[in-house]
Amino acid sequence: MEFIDYYKTLELNKNATDADIKKAYRKMARKYHPDLNPNDAAAKATFQRINEANEVLSDPEKRKKYDKYGKDWQHGEQYEQARQQQRTANSGGGQGYSGSMGGEDFSDYFESLFGSGGRKGAQPKYRGQDIKAELQLTLQDAYTTHQQTIKVDKSIRITIAAGIENGQTIKIPNHGGPGAHGGPNGDLYITFTITNDTKFKRDGDDLYTNIDIDLYTAVLGGEIMVDTFDGGKVKLSVKPETQNGNKVKLKGKGFPIYKKDEQFGDLYLTYQVKLPTNLTEKEKELFKELANKK
């Protein structure tokens, strides 16, 4: 098995601190990540070597064994056991391992014990990198459950549940970066940005909007038709002497509650009383009469 210098792979020396290793790994992983180097086999191979080096050097126990046994670090315990057996056999007059057990003969000993094919096939598996992505929706999009295609290295068709929140992140398992040596894929994390160009304001599962009513309806009362977010209309009774800024609630006419079928928040309406314009002389006289009665 060819010796791979993990320190050289991460461009470090053997005195590197844990912080040095972490910093070097992050820098090189970003540089050679497959997502940034599509269809580049050399970059992919380098990325795998970087992961392998970090897996060993970032673990204190693995690093200690690697520093002592080099490429045969994974079989250090077997070597120590065999050496102990040799010492026992030699001290008791028995027949022990006949070859040299000096440090310089680690490779020959492991070759005879495990064979080159066995070691080569024992490469550690590495989980792929997690990938983060963003997806923009309109408030109308977020109102209904629907499917969209997002492209992250490859096209992925996802179902977005109604009621998704602005800034919410969901996880799509096993759709991140590819694993190495048969390891599992990473996960895909999608964060949603929701824009709003409607007259409705969303706050959690509730919706808010302003409704214009004329002065006569506000004073005398009456019935009006109001729009709801889903495109429908609701007939609403306005009480006499309704004041500007008064609020009413339409229960269950708000936004869908995330992943709760047929459950909705509420819709809050704020009355905006509009004063009449272009009054006739008669209308002005009537207002003067009302003013004089105050």
C-alpha positions in Angstrom: 0.0 0.0 0.0 1.4 3.4 -1.1 2.2 5.7 1.9 0.0 8.8 1.9 1.5 11.7 3.9 -1.6 13.2 5.5 0.3 16.2 6.8 1.5 17.0 3.2 -2.0 16.4 1.9 -3.3 19.3 4.2 -0.1 21.3 3.6 0.9 21.1 7.3 3.9 19.9 9.3 3.8 17.4 12.1 3.7 20.1 14.8 0.4 21.4 13.5 -2.2 22.1 16.2 -5.8 21.0 16.1 -6.8 24.5 15.1 -4.3 24.4 12.3 -5.7 21.1 11.0 -9.3 22.4 11.2 -8.4 25.6 9.3 -6.4 23.9 6.6 -9.1 21.3 6.0 -11.9 23.9 5.7 -9.8 25.9 3.3 -8.8 23.0 1.0 -12.3 21.4 1.2 -13.9 24.6 -0.1 -11.3 24.7 -2.9 -11.7 21.2 -4.1 -15.4 20.5 -3.3 -17.1 18.6 -6.2 -19.9 21.1 -6.3 -17.4 23.8 -7.2 -15.5 21.6 -9.6 -18.1 19.6 -11.6 -16.8 17.0 -14.0 -13.3 17.4 -12.6 -12.0 13.9 -11.6 -8.7 15.2 -10.3 -10.5 17.7 -7.9 -12.8 14.9 -6.7 -9.8 12.6 -6.0 -8.1 15.4 -4.1 -11.2 16.2 -2.1 -11.4 12.5 -1.1 -7.7 12.6 0.0 -8.4 15.7 2.0 -11.3 14.1 3.8 -9.3 11.0 4.5 -6.4 13.1 5.9 -8.7 15.2 8.1 -10.5 12.1 9.4 -7.2 10.8 10.8 -5.4 13.9 11.9 -8.5 15.5 13.6 -8.9 12.5 15.8 -6.3 12.5 18.6 -6.2 8.7 18.9 -6.0 8.1 15.2 -3.4 10.8 14.8 -1.2 9.2 17.6 -1.3 5.9 15.8 -0.6 7.4 12.4 2.4 9.3 13.8 3.8 6.0 15.2 2.9 3.5 12.5 2.5 5.6 9.4 0.4 3.9 6.6 -0.2 0.9 8.9 -1.7 2.9 11.7 -5.0 1.1 11.5 -3.3 -2.2 12.5 -1.1 -0.8 15.3 -2.9 -2.8 18.0 -2.3 -6.1 16.1 1.3 -5.2 15.8 1.7 -4.6 19.5 -0.1 -7.8 20.3 2.2 -9.8 17.9 5.3 -8.2 19.4 4.1 -9.1 22.9 3.5 -12.7 21.8 7.0 -12.8 20.4 8.5 -11.5 23.7 6.5 -14.1 25.6 7.6 -16.9 23.3 11.2 -15.8 23.4 11.3 -15.6 27.1 9.7 -19.0 27.5 11.9 -20.7 25.0 9.1 -21.1 22.5 9.1 -20.3 18.8 8.1 -16.8 18.1 7.9 -14.6 15.1 11.2 -15.1 13.3 11.4 -11.7 11.4 12.7 -8.5 12.8 10.1 -6.5 14.8 11.9 -3.2 14.6 10.0 0.0 13.7 11.5 0.0 10.3 9.9 -3.3 9.5 6.3 -2.4 10.2 5.3 -2.6 6.6 6.8 -6.0 6.0 5.2 -7.4 9.1 1.8 -6.0 8.2 2.1 -7.3 4.7 2.7 -10.8 5.9 -0.1 -10.6 8.5 -2.8 -9.0 6.4 -1.7 -9.0 2.8 -1.7 -6.1 0.5 -5.2 -6.7 -0.8 -6.8 -6.8 2.7 -5.4 -3.4 3.7 -6.2 -1.8 0.4 -9.8 -2.8 0.7 -10.2 -1.4 4.2 -10.4 2.2 3.3 -12.6 4.2 5.7 -16.0 5.4 4.4 -16.7 9.1 4.5 -20.1 10.8 4.6 -20.6 13.4 1.9 -20.8 17.1 2.7 -24.1 18.7 3.6 -25.3 21.3 1.0 -27.2 24.5 1.8 -29.4 26.2 -0.8 -32.0 28.9 -0.9 -35.4 29.0 -2.6 -37.6 32.1 -3.1 -41.3 31.8 -3.1 -44.2 34.4 -3.3 -46.7 34.5 -0.5 -49.2 33.1 -2.9 -46.8 30.1 -3.6 -46.6 29.5 0.2 -50.4 29.4 0.5 -50.8 26.0 -1.3 -49.0 22.7 -1.2 -47.1 22.4 -4.5 -44.0 21.0 -6.1 -41.0 22.8 -7.4 -37.7 21.8 -9.0 -34.5 23.1 -7.4 -31.1 22.7 -9.1 -28.2 21.9 -6.8 -25.6 20.1 -8.8 -28.6 18.1 -10.2 -32.3 18.9 -10.5 -34.4 17.7 -7.5 -38.2 17.8 -7.4 -39.5 18.6 -4.0 -42.9 19.0 -2.4 -43.4 22.3 -0.4 -46.1 22.1 2.2 -48.6 25.0 2.5 -47.8 27.3 5.3 -44.0 27.3 4.9 -42.5 30.3 6.9 -40.1 33.0 5.6 -36.6 31.9 6.8 -37.7 28.3 7.5 -35.2 25.6 6.6 -36.1 22.0 5.7 -33.8 19.0 5.3 -33.8 16.7 2.3 -31.9 13.6 3.5 -29.2 12.0 1.3 -29.4 14.7 -1.4 -26.2 16.5 -0.4 -22.6 15.8 -1.6 -21.6 12.2 -2.5 -19.9 10.0 0.1 -16.4 8.6 -0.4 -15.4 5.0 -0.4 -19.1 3.9 -0.3 -20.0 6.3 2.5 -23.5 7.8 2.6 -24.4 11.1 0.9 -24.8 14.2 2.9 -28.1 16.1 3.3 -29.6 19.0 1.5 -30.8 22.0 3.6 -33.1 24.4 1.8 -33.9 27.9 3.4 -37.0 29.7 2.0 -37.3 33.4 1.4 -40.9 34.5 0.9 -41.8 37.8 -0.8 -45.1 39.5 -0.6 -46.7 41.8 -3.2 -50.3 41.4 -2.0 -52.4 43.7 0.2 -52.3 41.1 3.0 -49.7 41.1 5.7 -48.8 37.8 7.2 -47.9 37.3 10.9 -47.4 33.6 11.6 -50.6 31.9 10.6 -52.7 35.1 10.7 -53.3 37.6 7.9 -54.0 41.4 8.2 -55.4 43.8 5.8 -57.3 47.2 5.6 -60.8 47.6 4.3 -62.2 50.9 3.0 -65.7 51.8 3.9 -67.6 55.0 3.1 -68.7 57.4 5.7 -72.4 56.6 5.3 -71.9 52.9 5.9 -69.7 53.7 8.9 -72.3 55.9 10.4 -75.5 54.0 9.5 -74.2 50.5 9.2 -74.7 48.1 6.3 -73.2 45.2 4.4 -70.0 45.1 2.4 -68.2 42.4 0.4 -64.5 41.8 1.4 -61.8 39.8 -0.4 -60.1 36.9 1.3 -56.6 35.7 0.4 -57.7 32.6 -1.4 -59.6 34.7 -4.0 -63.0 34.3 -2.4 -65.4 36.9 -1.1 -67.2 37.2 2.3 -70.3 39.3 3.1 -69.7 41.3 6.2 -72.1 43.3 8.3 -70.9 46.7 9.4 -72.3 47.9 12.7 -73.7 51.4 12.9 -71.3 54.1 14.2 -68.3 52.1 13.3 -65.1 54.1 14.1 -62.1 54.5 11.8 -59.5 51.9 12.8 -62.0 49.4 14.3 -60.9 45.8 13.7 -62.9 42.6 13.1 -61.7 39.0 12.9 -62.7 36.4 10.4 -61.9 33.1 12.0 -60.2 30.4 9.8 -59.7 32.8 6.9 -56.0 33.3 7.5 -52.9 31.4 6.3 -52.7 27.6 6.3 -51.0 26.1 9.3 -47.8 24.2 8.2 -48.4 20.5 7.8 -51.8 20.6 9.4 -54.4 19.8 6.8 -57.4 22.1 6.6 -56.3 24.2 9.5 -55.9 28.0 9.1 -55.1 31.0 11.1 -57.5 34.1 11.2 -58.0 37.1 9.0 -58.0 40.5 10.8 -59.6 43.5 9.0 -59.1 47.1 9.9 -61.7 49.6 8.8 -60.5 52.7 7.0 -63.3 55.2 6.8 -63.2 57.3 3.7 -64.6 60.8 3.8 -66.8 61.8 0.9 -65.6 64.3 -1.7 -67.2 66.5 -4.3 -70.1 67.2 -2.0 -73.2 69.0 -3.4 -74.5 72.2 -1.7 -77.4 70.2 -0.2 -75.0 67.6 1.2 -72.9 70.4 2.7 -76.0 72.0 4.3 -76.9 68.6 5.9 -73.4 68.3 7.4 -73.7 71.9 8.7 -77.0 71.0 10.4 -75.4 67.9 12.0 -72.4 70.1 13.1 -74.8 72.6 14.7 -76.5 69.9 16.7 -73.3 69.0 18.5 
